Amino acid sequence: MTLPLLQCRELSCHRPLWREGTSHVRAISTEFSAGCFHAIEGSEGCGKNLLLHLLGLLEQPDSGEIMVGQEIVGELSVTARDTLRQREFGFLLPSCALLPSLSVLENIAFPILKSGRFSDNEQGERTLFALEFCELGQEAETPVGELPQAKQAATALARAIIHQPNILIAESPAAEEILVPLVRRAVDQWGLTVVWGARSGGPACTAADRRLAMAKGQLAIPQ
């Protein structure tokens, strides 16, 4: 049986939106198995993005519990929680948030250079792995601002996995048709655990091992 890598219990949170209204997560309890692709579907305002932020330790819940492996996140100090997030998670966001004047290689390597966690040899090996896995070898020296959107999206994925996280959180990223096959391969080849905020009927839903629907801050398995 595949064990859960990420869990939440009675998770609740309420946050004001930048426009009118409030985003809600209401007493959600669920598990995300290691080495599986999970897709969460839901319309705008359903609370999906807030749930992803909570699961990725980008925000703290109002109540409830999150576990990453054996770690109970609420029992950790701020520093330990940040370290856990940086070690265990990679993120794909709606905007690629790349540095357009830097090359593909420089954008990919930036997170591990900044972290100082890896030796020069490890930095080189991880950068080369991410570059090749995301099929960007020919664009390595190209400034990101000169690339089409699909290649920029692939660069964002390479940057997200360069430290070889166990969990990838994807918040409705652009160019799903390019990213989903690469992420599916990462799940199959090296056991990446994926939690993807998906559009209904989109590529992520088709590729997922498990689909969840979200509405009014709660989760259900689609019929």
KEKE-3310 file (N, C-alpha, C; in steps of 0.2 Angstrom, whole numbers, plus 5000, padded with zeros to 4 digits):
npx = (5004:5003:5010:5004:5011:5009:4997:4982:4972:4956:4957:4956:4952:4951:4952:4953:4949:4958:4949:4931:4924:4928:4940:4938:4943:4936:4936:4944:4949:4961:4972:4988:4995:5012:5022:5011:5000:4990:4975:4966:4951:4941:4930:4933:4936:4933:4941:4952:4965:4969:4969:4980:4990:4990:4993:5006:5013:5014:5006:4998:4986:4970:4965:4967:4977:4993:5003:5019:5026:5032:5032:5024:5017:5012:5019:5031:5045:5046:5057:5061:5049:5050:5062:5058:5049:5057:5065:5057:5047:5042:5037:5025:5018:5005:5011:5026:5037:5051:5068:5070:5081:5092:5100:5092:5099:5105:5093:5087:5097:5097:5090:5097:5109:5107:5103:5113:5115:5121:5136:5148:5150:5138:5128:5131:5128:5114:5108:5111:5104:5090:5089:5091:5080:5069:5070:5078:5090:5096:5092:5099:5109:5101:5093:5080:5069:5068:5062:5048:5032:5030:5042:5047:5038:5043:5056:5052:5047:5059:5067:5059:5061:5074:5081:5077:5064:5052:5038:5027:5019:5006:4999:4988:4996:5003:5003:4999:4998:5011:5018:5012:5014:5028:5028:5021:5029:5039:5033:5031:5044:5053:5045:5039:5028:5013:5002:4990:4982:4969:4961:4944:4943:4954:4972:4979:4969:4966:4979:4980:4982:4973:4958:4951:4937:4933:4922:4915:4924:4926:4930:4927:4926:4925:4910)
npy = (4994:5011:5024:5039:5054:5067:5075:5081:5086:5090:5103:5120:5137:5154:5167:5184:5189:5198:5205:5207:5197:5181:5168:5151:5137:5122:5113:5101:5085:5074:5064:5063:5052:5045:5047:5048:5056:5069:5078:5093:5099:5113:5128:5146:5154:5143:5140:5132:5136:5142:5131:5124:5133:5131:5118:5117:5124:5138:5146:5148:5138:5142:5133:5115:5102:5098:5086:5082:5068:5061:5072:5084:5099:5110:5109:5113:5125:5142:5143:5130:5125:5133:5127:5114:5116:5121:5110:5099:5103:5108:5121:5126:5140:5151:5162:5161:5168:5171:5176:5187:5192:5183:5168:5152:5141:5149:5153:5141:5136:5146:5144:5134:5139:5150:5144:5138:5125:5115:5107:5112:5102:5095:5105:5107:5094:5093:5104:5100:5088:5093:5102:5093:5084:5091:5094:5104:5106:5112:5125:5130:5141:5152:5168:5169:5178:5178:5166:5156:5154:5140:5135:5143:5139:5126:5129:5135:5123:5115:5123:5122:5108:5106:5105:5092:5089:5081:5083:5091:5106:5113:5127:5130:5132:5140:5134:5120:5109:5106:5105:5095:5081:5080:5081:5070:5060:5062:5058:5044:5040:5044:5045:5057:5066:5074:5088:5095:5110:5110:5113:5109:5094:5097:5094:5090:5083:5072:5065:5062:5051:5052:5061:5075:5085:5102:5113:5127:5127:5114:5096:5083:5067:5066:5061)
npz = (5000:4996:5006:5014:5010:5013:5023:5029:5043:5048:5043:5042:5036:5033:5022:5017:5000:4986:4979:4981:4994:5002:5004:5007:5017:5023:5036:5031:5028:5022:5013:5004:4994:4993:4978:4969:4957:4961:4957:4960:4957:4953:4953:4951:4966:4975:4985:4982:4978:4990:4999:4992:4996:5009:5011:5005:5015:5014:5019:5036:5044:5051:5059:5063:5057:5049:5041:5036:5030:5044:5051:5061:5057:5064:5076:5074:5074:5067:5059:5057:5050:5039:5034:5032:5022:5011:5009:5006:4996:4980:4969:4957:4950:4944:4937:4929:4934:4931:4929:4916:4909:4912:4908:4903:4910:4921:4927:4931:4940:4950:4963:4970:4971:4979:4991:4997:5001:4994:4987:4975:4965:4967:4964:4951:4945:4949:4942:4929:4928:4930:4919:4908:4910:4909:4895:4890:4885:4873:4874:4885:4886:4882:4885:4896:4893:4879:4875:4870:4877:4881:4883:4893:4903:4905:4910:4922:4928:4929:4937:4949:4952:4954:4967:4969:4976:4987:4985:4974:4972:4962:4956:4947:4934:4920:4903:4903:4895:4891:4903:4910:4905:4907:4921:4925:4920:4930:4941:4938:4936:4946:4958:4962:4972:4968:4969:4961:4956:4946:4930:4926:4917:4910:4905:4917:4925:4917:4917:4931:4945:4955:4958:4964:4969:4972:4981:4988:4998:5002:5000:4988:4980:4963:4954)
capx = (5000:5006:5008:5003:5017:5006:4991:4979:4966:4951:4960:4951:4956:4947:4956:4949:4951:4960:4943:4926:4923:4932:4941:4937:4944:4932:4937:4946:4954:4963:4979:4991:5000:5018:5022:5005:4998:4983:4972:4960:4947:4936:4929:4936:4933:4931:4946:4957:4972:4970:4971:4987:4995:4991:4997:5013:5016:5015:5001:4996:4979:4966:4964:4968:4984:4996:5008:5023:5029:5031:5032:5018:5019:5010:5023:5038:5046:5045:5063:5060:5044:5053:5067:5055:5046:5062:5068:5052:5042:5044:5031:5023:5013:5002:5016:5033:5041:5058:5072:5070:5088:5096:5099:5089:5103:5105:5087:5086:5102:5097:5087:5101:5115:5105:5102:5120:5115:5124:5143:5149:5148:5130:5125:5132:5124:5107:5107:5111:5098:5084:5089:5089:5074:5064:5071:5080:5098:5097:5091:5103:5112:5097:5090:5073:5064:5068:5059:5041:5029:5030:5049:5047:5035:5047:5061:5050:5047:5066:5069:5055:5063:5081:5083:5074:5059:5047:5031:5026:5012:5005:4994:4985:5002:5002:5006:4998:4999:5018:5020:5009:5018:5034:5027:5018:5035:5043:5029:5032:5051:5056:5041:5037:5021:5010:4996:4989:4976:4968:4955:4940:4943:4961:4977:4981:4964:4967:4985:4980:4980:4967:4955:4946:4933:4932:4917:4913:4929:4926:4933:4924:4928:4920:4907)
capy = (5000:5017:5027:5046:5058:5073:5074:5086:5084:5096:5109:5126:5143:5159:5173:5189:5190:5204:5208:5206:5190:5177:5161:5147:5130:5121:5106:5096:5079:5070:5061:5063:5046:5046:5044:5049:5063:5071:5084:5096:5103:5118:5134:5151:5156:5138:5138:5127:5139:5143:5124:5122:5137:5128:5111:5119:5128:5145:5150:5144:5137:5145:5127:5109:5099:5096:5082:5080:5062:5060:5079:5088:5105:5114:5108:5116:5132:5145:5141:5123:5125:5135:5122:5108:5118:5122:5104:5094:5106:5113:5125:5129:5145:5154:5165:5158:5172:5170:5182:5187:5193:5178:5162:5146:5138:5153:5153:5135:5135:5151:5142:5130:5144:5155:5141:5136:5118:5110:5108:5114:5096:5094:5110:5105:5088:5094:5108:5096:5084:5097:5104:5087:5081:5096:5094:5111:5107:5117:5132:5132:5148:5157:5172:5167:5182:5176:5160:5155:5152:5133:5134:5147:5135:5120:5131:5135:5117:5113:5127:5119:5102:5106:5102:5086:5089:5075:5085:5097:5109:5116:5131:5132:5134:5140:5129:5113:5104:5105:5103:5089:5075:5080:5080:5063:5056:5063:5053:5037:5038:5044:5045:5063:5067:5080:5090:5100:5114:5109:5115:5103:5092:5098:5088:5087:5078:5066:5062:5061:5045:5053:5067:5078:5091:5106:5118:5130:5126:5107:5092:5077:5063:5067:5055)
capz = (5000:4996:5012:5013:5012:5015:5026:5033:5047:5050:5041:5041:5035:5030:5020:5012:4993:4984:4977:4986:4996:5006:5002:5013:5018:5029:5040:5026:5031:5017:5012:4997:4994:4990:4971:4965:4954:4963:4954:4963:4952:4956:4950:4954:4973:4978:4990:4980:4979:4998:5001:4990:5000:5016:5010:5004:5020:5012:5024:5041:5044:5057:5064:5060:5057:5042:5042:5030:5032:5051:5054:5062:5055:5069:5082:5072:5075:5061:5056:5055:5045:5032:5031:5029:5015:5006:5007:5003:4992:4974:4967:4950:4951:4938:4933:4929:4939:4930:4928:4909:4907:4914:4904:4906:4915:4927:4931:4935:4946:4955:4970:4974:4973:4984:4997:5000:5004:4990:4985:4968:4961:4968:4960:4943:4944:4949:4937:4923:4928:4929:4912:4903:4912:4906:4888:4889:4884:4867:4876:4891:4887:4880:4890:4896:4890:4872:4874:4870:4884:4883:4886:4900:4908:4906:4914:4929:4931:4930:4944:4955:4954:4954:4973:4970:4981:4987:4984:4969:4972:4956:4957:4940:4930:4913:4898:4906:4890:4891:4910:4913:4903:4911:4928:4925:4920:4936:4946:4936:4936:4953:4963:4964:4974:4965:4971:4956:4956:4939:4927:4925:4910:4908:4905:4924:4927:4913:4919:4938:4948:4960:4957:4970:4967:4978:4980:4994:5003:5004:4995:4987:4975:4958:4952)
cpx = (5004:5005:5008:5009:5015:4999:4988:4973:4962:4954:4955:4955:4951:4952:4952:4953:4953:4954:4937:4926:4928:4934:4941:4940:4941:4933:4939:4951:4955:4970:4981:4996:5007:5019:5016:5004:4991:4981:4966:4957:4942:4936:4933:4932:4931:4935:4951:4964:4974:4973:4978:4992:4996:4995:5004:5017:5018:5011:5000:4988:4976:4966:4965:4975:4986:5002:5012:5027:5027:5031:5025:5019:5018:5015:5030:5039:5046:5051:5063:5055:5047:5058:5064:5052:5051:5065:5063:5048:5045:5037:5031:5017:5010:5007:5023:5038:5049:5061:5073:5077:5093:5095:5094:5093:5104:5099:5085:5091:5101:5095:5093:5108:5113:5105:5108:5120:5119:5132:5143:5147:5141:5126:5125:5127:5117:5104:5106:5105:5092:5084:5088:5082:5068:5065:5073:5087:5099:5096:5095:5106:5107:5093:5082:5068:5064:5064:5051:5038:5030:5037:5050:5044:5040:5053:5059:5049:5054:5068:5065:5057:5070:5084:5080:5069:5055:5040:5032:5019:5012:4999:4992:4991:5000:5005:5005:5000:5007:5020:5018:5012:5025:5033:5025:5024:5039:5040:5031:5040:5055:5052:5039:5030:5018:5003:4995:4982:4974:4961:4951:4941:4950:4966:4979:4976:4965:4973:4985:4979:4974:4964:4950:4943:4932:4927:4915:4918:4929:4928:4928:4927:4923:4917:4908)
cpy = (5006:5022:5035:5049:5065:5072:5080:5083:5090:5103:5115:5132:5148:5165:5178:5189:5197:5208:5206:5198:5187:5170:5157:5140:5127:5113:5100:5091:5075:5068:5061:5057:5048:5043:5044:5056:5064:5078:5086:5100:5108:5125:5140:5153:5150:5136:5134:5130:5140:5136:5122:5126:5134:5122:5112:5123:5135:5149:5145:5144:5141:5139:5121:5108:5097:5092:5081:5074:5061:5067:5082:5095:5110:5114:5111:5123:5135:5143:5134:5121:5127:5130:5116:5110:5118:5115:5099:5096:5109:5116:5127:5134:5148:5158:5162:5161:5171:5176:5183:5188:5188:5172:5157:5143:5142:5153:5147:5134:5140:5148:5139:5134:5148:5151:5139:5129:5113:5112:5110:5108:5095:5099:5109:5099:5089:5099:5104:5091:5087:5099:5099:5084:5085:5097:5101:5112:5112:5124:5134:5139:5154:5161:5170:5171:5181:5170:5160:5153:5145:5132:5137:5142:5129:5123:5132:5128:5114:5117:5124:5112:5101:5103:5095:5085:5082:5077:5091:5100:5114:5120:5134:5135:5135:5134:5122:5108:5102:5102:5096:5082:5075:5078:5072:5058:5056:5058:5046:5035:5038:5046:5051:5063:5074:5081:5096:5103:5114:5112:5109:5101:5093:5093:5085:5082:5072:5062:5060:5054:5046:5060:5069:5084:5095:5111:5120:5128:5118:5102:5086:5074:5064:5060:5053)
cpz = (5000:5002:5010:5015:5015:5017:5029:5037:5050:5049:5039:5040:5031:5028:5015:5005:4991:4982:4982:4988:5000:5003:5008:5012:5024:5031:5035:5029:5024:5017:5005:4997:4990:4983:4967:4963:4957:4960:4958:4959:4956:4953:4954:4961:4977:4984:4988:4981:4986:5001:4999:4994:5007:5016:5009:5009:5019:5016:5030:5042:5051:5062:5060:5060:5050:5044:5036:5032:5039:5055:5055:5062:5061:5075:5080:5073:5068:5056:5053:5050:5039:5029:5028:5022:5010:5004:5004:4998:4986:4972:4960:4951:4944:4934:4934:4934:4938:4929:4920:4906:4908:4909:4907:4912:4922:4931:4935:4941:4951:4962:4974:4976:4979:4991:5000:5003:5000:4988:4978:4964:4961:4964:4953:4941:4944:4944:4930:4922:4926:4922:4907:4904:4908:4898:4886:4887:4878:4869:4882:4892:4884:4885:4890:4893:4882:4870:4873:4876:4886:4886:4892:4905:4910:4911:4921:4932:4933:4937:4950:4957:4955:4961:4974:4976:4981:4984:4979:4970:4966:4957:4950:4936:4923:4909:4901:4901:4889:4897:4912:4911:4906:4918:4929:4924:4926:4941:4944:4937:4942:4958:4966:4966:4971:4967:4966:4956:4948:4937:4925:4918:4907:4908:4912:4926:4923:4915:4926:4940:4952:4958:4962:4967:4973:4976:4987:5000:5006:4998:4994:4981:4969:4956:4945)
residu = (MET:THR:LEU:PRO:LEU:LEU:GLN:CYS:ARG:GLU:LEU:SER:CYS:HIS:ARG:PRO:LEU:TRP:ARG:GLU:GLY:THR:SER:HIS:VAL:ARG:ALA:ILE:SER:THR:GLU:PHE:SER:ALA:GLY:CYS:PHE:HIS:ALA:ILE:GLU:GLY:SER:GLU:GLY:CYS:GLY:LYS:ASN:LEU:LEU:LEU:HIS:LEU:LEU:GLY:LEU:LEU:GLU:GLN:PRO:ASP:SER:GLY:GLU:ILE:MET:VAL:GLY:GLN:GLU:ILE:VAL:GLY:GLU:LEU:SER:VAL:THR:ALA:ARG:ASP:THR:LEU:ARG:GLN:ARG:GLU:PHE:GLY:PHE:LEU:LEU:PRO:SER:CYS:ALA:LEU:LEU:PRO:SER:LEU:SER:VAL:LEU:GLU:ASN:ILE:ALA:PHE:PRO:ILE:LEU:LYS:SER:GLY:ARG:PHE:SER:ASP:ASN:GLU:GLN:GLY:GLU:ARG:THR:LEU:PHE:ALA:LEU:GLU:PHE:CYS:GLU:LEU:GLY:GLN:GLU:ALA:GLU:THR:PRO:VAL:GLY:GLU:LEU:PRO:GLN:ALA:LYS:GLN:ALA:ALA:THR:ALA:LEU:ALA:ARG:ALA:ILE:ILE:HIS:GLN:PRO:ASN:ILE:LEU:ILE:ALA:GLU:SER:PRO:ALA:ALA:GLU:GLU:ILE:LEU:VAL:PRO:LEU:VAL:ARG:ARG:ALA:VAL:ASP:GLN:TRP:GLY:LEU:THR:VAL:VAL:TRP:GLY:ALA:ARG:SER:GLY:GLY:PRO:ALA:CYS:THR:ALA:ALA:ASP:ARG:ARG:LEU:ALA:MET:ALA:LYS:GLY:GLN:LEU:ALA:ILE:PRO:GLN)
# end
